[in-house]
Amino acid sequence: MSAPAALQLKDLRKVFFPGTVNEVVALNGIDLDVPAGQFVTIIGSNGAGKSTMLNAVAGTFALTSGSVRLGGRDVTRQKEYARSRMIGRVFQDPRAGTAPSMTIEENLAISLLRSRRSSLRRGVTRARREVMRAQLSRLGMGLEDRLGANVSKLSGGQRQAMSLLMATVAEPSLLLLDEHTAALDPKVAATIMELTGAIVAERGLTSLMVTHNMELALRYGDRLIMMHAGRIVLDVAGAQKASLTVPALIEKFHQVAGEAFAVDRMLLE
């Protein structure tokens, strides 16, 4: 008998402001199975439901209907803080993933607590500090020599790099990346993406990455999903994904969604 998918979404529906003039159907019957170790990139026009789907997986809000399973376990009614033990997440805003009043070392130590196998005491030992230094040195930002520095003193790119390390250091069951390079300058964004790809590959992390950058969506990951109006309208992997180009991807959207892309960041990247 095969092992359950790392992530299983069944008929997810989320309606905001139901029964009012402001009613919005943000998710409209999402079905998705993600095998363990798969790296999925997610694209779509503004308002397609990309970030809403990640929020649904993370437990940010209650679903209108449907179910979420992690590693075969139904977590649909589990609170966000409880799911965070299994889920690492990096947001678009570099300030969202770190505690600014705490040091680099303290931030990384706290992230180790998300692993059920870890404790705070183990997280701050000399051996763990060496692990932290080794991870930080990969960034090429000199943070390995600043473990005692407050995170509030770091640049946006440094904080986002910290957020990525914090989200992955305990090797979560699932990694959620919500446009995590969109707020960075191109050079720093490229560094963060290279680091992301390396960490995901080395640790075999099951990952979902929302991006507006179609070229990045094609370059990274094993599988690509396109969303539109709260639905998954395209799902490609393997050789089919590898053969796609940006113009071909736009044309596929036209075919499956029956309309043209809105002129937004997706076409400007």
C-alpha positions in Angstrom: 0.0 0.0 0.0 1.4 3.4 -1.0 2.0 6.1 1.5 -0.5 9.0 1.6 0.4 12.2 -0.2 2.2 14.8 1.9 -0.7 17.2 1.2 -4.2 16.4 0.2 -6.8 19.1 -0.5 -10.4 17.9 -1.1 -13.0 20.2 -2.6 -11.8 23.3 -0.8 -14.3 26.2 -0.8 -13.8 29.5 0.9 -16.5 32.2 0.6 -15.8 35.6 2.2 -18.7 37.8 3.4 -21.3 35.1 2.4 -24.8 36.3 1.8 -23.8 39.9 1.4 -23.3 42.3 -1.5 -19.5 41.8 -0.9 -19.6 38.0 -1.2 -16.4 36.6 -2.8 -15.9 33.0 -3.8 -12.1 32.8 -3.3 -11.7 29.0 -3.5 -14.2 27.1 -5.6 -13.6 23.4 -5.4 -9.9 22.9 -5.1 -8.7 19.3 -5.3 -4.9 18.7 -5.0 -2.7 15.8 -4.0 1.0 16.7 -3.5 3.4 13.7 -3.1 6.2 13.9 -0.5 9.2 15.8 -1.8 7.4 17.5 -4.7 8.1 21.2 -5.3 5.0 22.8 -6.8 5.0 26.4 -8.3 1.7 28.2 -8.4 0.8 31.1 -10.8 -2.3 32.9 -11.8 -3.8 36.4 -12.2 -4.4 38.7 -9.3 -7.4 37.4 -7.3 -7.0 33.9 -8.6 -6.9 32.4 -5.1 -3.2 31.5 -4.9 -2.4 33.1 -1.5 -5.9 32.1 -0.2 -5.1 28.5 -0.9 -1.9 28.7 1.0 -3.7 30.4 3.9 -6.3 27.5 3.8 -3.4 25.0 4.1 -1.8 26.9 6.9 -5.1 27.2 8.9 -5.2 31.0 8.8 -9.0 30.9 8.5 -11.8 28.3 8.7 -12.9 26.8 5.4 -16.5 27.1 4.1 -16.2 23.4 3.1 -13.7 20.8 2.1 -10.8 19.2 3.9 -7.0 19.5 4.4 -4.8 16.5 5.2 -1.1 16.6 6.0 0.8 13.3 5.9 -2.5 11.5 5.9 -3.8 13.3 9.0 -7.0 15.4 8.8 -6.0 18.9 10.1 -9.1 20.8 8.7 -10.2 21.9 12.1 -6.7 22.3 13.6 -5.7 25.8 14.5 -2.9 27.6 12.7 -0.5 27.5 15.6 -0.8 23.7 15.8 -0.2 23.3 12.1 2.9 25.5 12.3 4.7 22.6 14.0 4.5 20.8 10.6 4.5 23.8 8.2 7.3 26.3 7.4 6.2 29.5 5.8 7.9 32.5 4.2 5.8 35.6 3.3 6.2 38.4 0.8 7.0 40.9 3.6 10.5 40.2 5.0 9.3 41.6 8.4 6.6 38.9 8.7 8.8 35.9 9.3 11.2 37.1 12.1 11.0 38.6 15.6 12.8 42.0 15.2 13.5 42.6 18.9 15.4 39.2 19.2 18.8 38.2 18.0 19.6 36.1 14.9 20.5 33.3 17.2 17.3 33.6 19.2 15.2 33.6 16.1 16.8 30.5 14.7 16.6 28.8 18.1 12.8 29.5 18.3 12.3 28.1 14.8 13.8 24.8 16.1 11.0 24.5 18.6 8.6 23.9 15.7 10.1 20.4 15.4 8.6 18.1 18.0 12.0 16.4 18.3 13.6 19.7 19.4 13.7 21.6 22.6 15.0 25.1 23.5 17.9 23.7 25.4 19.1 21.7 22.5 18.5 24.6 20.2 21.1 26.9 21.8 24.0 24.5 22.4 27.4 25.1 21.0 26.9 22.4 18.4 23.6 24.0 17.3 25.4 27.4 17.0 27.9 25.8 14.6 25.0 24.5 12.5 23.5 28.0 12.5 26.8 29.5 11.4 27.1 26.9 8.6 23.6 27.7 7.4 24.0 31.4 7.6 27.4 31.3 5.8 25.6 30.0 2.6 23.9 33.3 2.3 27.1 35.2 1.7 25.8 38.0 3.9 28.2 37.7 6.8 25.4 36.8 9.2 27.2 33.8 10.6 29.5 36.3 12.5 26.5 38.3 13.8 24.6 35.7 15.8 24.1 38.2 18.6 22.8 41.0 16.4 19.2 42.1 16.6 17.2 41.2 13.5 15.7 44.7 13.4 19.2 45.9 12.3 19.2 43.7 9.2 18.2 44.8 5.7 15.1 43.5 4.0 17.1 40.9 2.0 18.9 39.7 5.1 15.7 39.3 7.0 14.1 37.4 4.2 17.1 35.1 4.0 16.7 34.6 7.8 13.0 33.8 7.3 13.8 31.1 4.8 16.3 29.5 7.1 13.9 29.7 10.0 11.1 28.1 7.9 13.3 25.2 6.9 15.9 24.6 9.7 13.6 22.1 11.5 12.8 20.3 8.1 9.0 20.8 8.1 6.5 18.4 6.5 5.5 21.2 4.2 7.0 24.5 3.1 4.8 27.4 1.9 6.5 30.2 -0.1 4.1 33.1 -0.7 5.8 35.4 -3.3 8.8 35.4 -1.0 11.1 37.3 -3.4 8.6 39.8 -4.8 9.6 42.6 -2.3 13.3 42.3 -2.9 15.6 43.9 -5.4 16.5 41.6 -8.4 20.0 40.7 -7.2 18.9 39.7 -3.7 15.8 38.0 -5.1 18.0 35.8 -7.3 20.2 34.9 -4.3 17.1 34.0 -2.2 15.7 31.9 -5.1 18.9 30.0 -5.6 19.1 29.3 -1.9 15.4 28.2 -1.9 16.0 25.7 -4.7 19.1 24.3 -3.1 17.5 23.9 0.4 14.3 22.3 -1.1 16.4 19.9 -3.2 18.9 18.9 -0.5 16.3 18.3 2.2 13.6 16.9 -0.1 11.0 19.3 1.2 7.4 19.2 0.0 6.9 22.8 -1.1 4.3 25.1 -2.6 5.6 28.4 -4.1 3.3 31.2 -5.2 4.9 33.6 -7.7 3.9 36.2 -10.2 7.1 35.5 -12.1 6.3 33.0 -14.8 9.9 32.5 -15.7 10.7 31.5 -12.1 7.6 29.2 -12.1 9.0 27.4 -15.1 12.6 27.3 -13.9 11.9 25.9 -10.4 10.0 23.0 -9.2 8.8 19.6 -10.4 5.2 20.7 -11.1 3.3 23.8 -12.1 -0.2 24.8 -11.2 -2.2 27.7 -12.7 -5.2 29.1 -10.9 -8.0 31.2 -12.1 -11.2 32.3 -10.3 -10.6 30.1 -7.3 -10.0 26.9 -9.4 -7.0 25.0 -10.7 -7.1 25.4 -14.5 -3.8 23.9 -15.4 -1.6 21.2 -13.8 1.6 20.1 -15.5 4.7 18.2 -14.4 7.8 16.4 -15.6 8.7 16.6 -19.3 5.5 18.6 -20.1 6.5 21.3 -17.6 10.1 21.3 -18.8 9.1 21.9 -22.4 6.9 24.9 -21.6 8.0 28.5 -22.4 6.3 31.7 -21.1 4.5 32.3 -24.4 3.3 28.7 -24.4 2.1 29.0 -20.8 0.1 32.2 -21.6 -1.5 30.4 -24.6 -2.4 27.5 -22.4 -4.1 29.9 -20.0 -6.1 31.3 -22.9 -7.2 27.8 -23.8 -8.2 26.6 -20.4 -9.6 29.8 -18.9 -11.2 31.1 -22.0 -9.9 34.6 -21.5 -6.7 36.7 -21.7 -4.5 37.5 -18.7 -5.1 40.8 -17.0 -2.2 43.2 -17.5 -0.6 42.8 -14.2 2.8 41.9 -12.8 2.7 38.4 -14.3 3.2 39.9 -17.8 5.7 42.5 -16.7 8.1 40.2 -14.9 
